[in-house]
Amino acid sequence: MGGGRVAHPVLKGPSVIKELVIGAVLGLAAGGLWKMHHWNEQRKTRQFYDLLEKGEISVVVDEE
């Protein structure tokens, strides 16, 4: 009864190159999202100070 051998996949350890690439891609994606958020906040702040300088808005409450 010499049955045939079944080819089983050999389990290997983690691929260092693959992990480095995945880490770099995730890091760049997170960094890009953070930069877009920062640019948006910077734009809103600049817009606020421009309006304040033009006198269109005020931070002082008007007394009636």
TILUMDREN-590583 format. One record per atom (N, C-alpha, C): residue in three letters; residue number from 0; atom name; x, y, z. Coordinates in steps of 0.02 Angstrom, whole numbers, plus 50000, padded with zeros to 5 digits. Example, Ala and Ser with C-alpha at 12.3 -4.5 7.8 and 13.67 -1.06 7.14 Angstrom:
(atom ALA; 0; N; (50660; 49716; 50390))
(atom ALA; 0; CA; (50615; 49775; 50390))
(atom ALA; 0; C; (50660; 49835; 50390))
(atom SER; 1; N; (50642; 49888; 50354))
(atom SER; 1; CA; (50684; 49947; 50357))
(atom SER; 1; C; (50645; 50002; 50394))
This chain:
(atom MET; 0; N; (50041; 49942; 50000))
(atom MET; 0; CA; (50000; 50000; 50000))
(atom MET; 0; C; (50043; 50062; 50000))
(atom GLY; 1; N; (50079; 50073; 49950))
(atom GLY; 1; CA; (50121; 50132; 49945))
(atom GLY; 1; C; (50082; 50188; 49911))
(atom GLY; 2; N; (50044; 50224; 49950))
(atom GLY; 2; CA; (50005; 50279; 49923))
(atom GLY; 2; C; (50048; 50336; 49897))
(atom GLY; 3; N; (50021; 50375; 49851))
(atom GLY; 3; CA; (50057; 50432; 49824))
(atom GLY; 3; C; (50064; 50488; 49874))
(atom ARG; 4; N; (50116; 50525; 49867))
(atom ARG; 4; CA; (50127; 50582; 49913))
(atom ARG; 4; C; (50087; 50641; 49889))
(atom VAL; 5; N; (50055; 50674; 49936))
(atom VAL; 5; CA; (50016; 50734; 49921))
(atom VAL; 5; C; (50061; 50794; 49934))
(atom ALA; 6; N; (50064; 50839; 49885))
(atom ALA; 6; CA; (50106; 50899; 49893))
(atom ALA; 6; C; (50070; 50950; 49936))
(atom HIS; 7; N; (50098; 50962; 49994))
(atom HIS; 7; CA; (50070; 51013; 50039))
(atom HIS; 7; C; (50111; 51077; 50033))
(atom PRO; 8; N; (50078; 51134; 50036))
(atom PRO; 8; CA; (50117; 51196; 50034))
(atom PRO; 8; C; (50161; 51201; 50097))
(atom VAL; 9; N; (50220; 51225; 50087))
(atom VAL; 9; CA; (50266; 51233; 50143))
(atom VAL; 9; C; (50254; 51301; 50174))
(atom LEU; 10; N; (50241; 51303; 50239))
(atom LEU; 10; CA; (50230; 51367; 50272))
(atom LEU; 10; C; (50297; 51401; 50284))
(atom LYS; 11; N; (50301; 51462; 50261))
(atom LYS; 11; CA; (50363; 51500; 50270))
(atom LYS; 11; C; (50350; 51557; 50319))
(atom GLY; 12; N; (50403; 51585; 50342))
(atom GLY; 12; CA; (50398; 51643; 50387))
(atom GLY; 12; C; (50377; 51705; 50348))
(atom PRO; 13; N; (50369; 51759; 50384))
(atom PRO; 13; CA; (50347; 51821; 50351))
(atom PRO; 13; C; (50400; 51847; 50303))
(atom SER; 14; N; (50377; 51875; 50248))
(atom SER; 14; CA; (50423; 51903; 50199))
(atom SER; 14; C; (50442; 51974; 50220))
(atom VAL; 15; N; (50505; 51985; 50231))
(atom VAL; 15; CA; (50529; 52049; 50256))
(atom VAL; 15; C; (50518; 52104; 50203))
(atom ILE; 16; N; (50532; 52088; 50141))
(atom ILE; 16; CA; (50524; 52138; 50088))
(atom ILE; 16; C; (50450; 52157; 50082))
(atom LYS; 17; N; (50406; 52107; 50084))
(atom LYS; 17; CA; (50334; 52120; 50078))
(atom LYS; 17; C; (50310; 52164; 50136))
(atom GLU; 18; N; (50333; 52149; 50196))
(atom GLU; 18; CA; (50313; 52189; 50254))
(atom GLU; 18; C; (50340; 52260; 50249))
(atom LEU; 19; N; (50401; 52268; 50225))
(atom LEU; 19; CA; (50428; 52336; 50216))
(atom LEU; 19; C; (50388; 52376; 50166))
(atom VAL; 20; N; (50370; 52344; 50111))
(atom VAL; 20; CA; (50331; 52378; 50059))
(atom VAL; 20; C; (50262; 52397; 50085))
(atom ILE; 21; N; (50229; 52350; 50119))
(atom ILE; 21; CA; (50162; 52364; 50146))
(atom ILE; 21; C; (50166; 52420; 50198))
(atom GLY; 22; N; (50217; 52418; 50241))
(atom GLY; 22; CA; (50225; 52470; 50291))
(atom GLY; 22; C; (50238; 52538; 50260))
(atom ALA; 23; N; (50279; 52540; 50207))
(atom ALA; 23; CA; (50293; 52603; 50173))
(atom ALA; 23; C; (50231; 52631; 50140))
(atom VAL; 24; N; (50193; 52588; 50107))
(atom VAL; 24; CA; (50132; 52610; 50073))
(atom VAL; 24; C; (50081; 52637; 50124))
(atom LEU; 25; N; (50071; 52600; 50178))
(atom LEU; 25; CA; (50024; 52623; 50229))
(atom LEU; 25; C; (50047; 52689; 50262))
(atom GLY; 26; N; (50113; 52694; 50273))
(atom GLY; 26; CA; (50140; 52755; 50303))
(atom GLY; 26; C; (50132; 52815; 50257))
(atom LEU; 27; N; (50145; 52805; 50192))
(atom LEU; 27; CA; (50136; 52860; 50144))
(atom LEU; 27; C; (50063; 52880; 50137))
(atom ALA; 28; N; (50018; 52831; 50138))
(atom ALA; 28; CA; (49946; 52846; 50133))
(atom ALA; 28; C; (49923; 52885; 50194))
(atom ALA; 29; N; (49943; 52864; 50254))
(atom ALA; 29; CA; (49924; 52899; 50315))
(atom ALA; 29; C; (49955; 52969; 50316))
(atom GLY; 30; N; (50017; 52975; 50294))
(atom GLY; 30; CA; (50050; 53040; 50291))
(atom GLY; 30; C; (50016; 53087; 50242))
(atom GLY; 31; N; (49995; 53060; 50185))
(atom GLY; 31; CA; (49959; 53101; 50136))
(atom GLY; 31; C; (49893; 53126; 50163))
(atom LEU; 32; N; (49856; 53082; 50198))
(atom LEU; 32; CA; (49793; 53104; 50227))
(atom LEU; 32; C; (49804; 53157; 50281))
(atom TRP; 33; N; (49856; 53148; 50322))
(atom TRP; 33; CA; (49871; 53197; 50374))
(atom TRP; 33; C; (49890; 53264; 50342))
(atom LYS; 34; N; (49929; 53263; 50288))
(atom LYS; 34; CA; (49949; 53324; 50254))
(atom LYS; 34; C; (49888; 53360; 50225))
(atom MET; 35; N; (49843; 53322; 50194))
(atom MET; 35; CA; (49782; 53354; 50166))
(atom MET; 35; C; (49741; 53386; 50221))
(atom HIS; 36; N; (49736; 53352; 50279))
(atom HIS; 36; CA; (49699; 53381; 50336))
(atom HIS; 36; C; (49733; 53445; 50359))
(atom HIS; 37; N; (49800; 53443; 50364))
(atom HIS; 37; CA; (49838; 53501; 50387))
(atom HIS; 37; C; (49830; 53560; 50339))
(atom TRP; 38; N; (49833; 53546; 50274))
(atom TRP; 38; CA; (49825; 53600; 50224))
(atom TRP; 38; C; (49755; 53630; 50229))
(atom ASN; 39; N; (49705; 53589; 50241))
(atom ASN; 39; CA; (49636; 53614; 50247))
(atom ASN; 39; C; (49629; 53659; 50308))
(atom GLU; 40; N; (49657; 53638; 50364))
(atom GLU; 40; CA; (49655; 53679; 50424))
(atom GLU; 40; C; (49693; 53745; 50414))
(atom GLN; 41; N; (49750; 53741; 50381))
(atom GLN; 41; CA; (49790; 53800; 50367))
(atom GLN; 41; C; (49752; 53849; 50322))
(atom ARG; 42; N; (49716; 53822; 50273))
(atom ARG; 42; CA; (49676; 53864; 50227))
(atom ARG; 42; C; (49621; 53899; 50266))
(atom LYS; 43; N; (49587; 53863; 50310))
(atom LYS; 43; CA; (49533; 53893; 50349))
(atom LYS; 43; C; (49559; 53948; 50395))
(atom THR; 44; N; (49617; 53936; 50426))
(atom THR; 44; CA; (49647; 53987; 50470))
(atom THR; 44; C; (49667; 54049; 50430))
(atom ARG; 45; N; (49698; 54039; 50373))
(atom ARG; 45; CA; (49718; 54095; 50330))
(atom ARG; 45; C; (49658; 54134; 50307))
(atom GLN; 46; N; (49604; 54099; 50289))
(atom GLN; 46; CA; (49543; 54132; 50267))
(atom GLN; 46; C; (49512; 54173; 50324))
(atom PHE; 47; N; (49513; 54147; 50384))
(atom PHE; 47; CA; (49487; 54183; 50442))
(atom PHE; 47; C; (49525; 54248; 50454))
(atom TYR; 48; N; (49592; 54244; 50454))
(atom TYR; 48; CA; (49632; 54304; 50466))
(atom TYR; 48; C; (49626; 54354; 50409))
(atom ASP; 49; N; (49617; 54331; 50348))
(atom ASP; 49; CA; (49606; 54377; 50292))
(atom ASP; 49; C; (49541; 54415; 50301))
(atom LEU; 50; N; (49488; 54380; 50320))
(atom LEU; 50; CA; (49424; 54413; 50333))
(atom LEU; 50; C; (49429; 54461; 50392))
(atom LEU; 51; N; (49465; 54442; 50443))
(atom LEU; 51; CA; (49475; 54485; 50502))
(atom LEU; 51; C; (49512; 54548; 50483))
(atom GLU; 52; N; (49563; 54541; 50441))
(atom GLU; 52; CA; (49603; 54598; 50420))
(atom GLU; 52; C; (49562; 54646; 50376))
(atom LYS; 53; N; (49518; 54619; 50334))
(atom LYS; 53; CA; (49476; 54661; 50290))
(atom LYS; 53; C; (49421; 54696; 50330))
(atom GLY; 54; N; (49408; 54672; 50390))
(atom GLY; 54; CA; (49354; 54702; 50430))
(atom GLY; 54; C; (49286; 54673; 50416))
(atom GLU; 55; N; (49283; 54619; 50379))
(atom GLU; 55; CA; (49218; 54587; 50363))
(atom GLU; 55; C; (49191; 54549; 50423))
(atom ILE; 56; N; (49235; 54527; 50467))
(atom ILE; 56; CA; (49213; 54493; 50528))
(atom ILE; 56; C; (49249; 54523; 50587))
(atom SER; 57; N; (49223; 54510; 50646))
(atom SER; 57; CA; (49254; 54536; 50707))
(atom SER; 57; C; (49250; 54483; 50761))
(atom VAL; 58; N; (49298; 54484; 50807))
(atom VAL; 58; CA; (49296; 54438; 50862))
(atom VAL; 58; C; (49269; 54471; 50925))
(atom VAL; 59; N; (49252; 54535; 50919))
(atom VAL; 59; CA; (49224; 54572; 50975))
(atom VAL; 59; C; (49148; 54572; 50969))
(atom VAL; 60; N; (49114; 54557; 51024))
(atom VAL; 60; CA; (49041; 54554; 51024))
(atom VAL; 60; C; (49015; 54626; 51022))
(atom ASP; 61; N; (48969; 54639; 50975))
(atom ASP; 61; CA; (48939; 54706; 50970))
(atom ASP; 61; C; (48891; 54716; 51029))
(atom GLU; 62; N; (48898; 54774; 51062))
(atom GLU; 62; CA; (48851; 54791; 51116))
(atom GLU; 62; C; (48793; 54829; 51086))
(atom GLU; 63; N; (48734; 54810; 51105))
(atom GLU; 63; CA; (48674; 54842; 51077))
(atom GLU; 63; C; (48639; 54883; 51128))
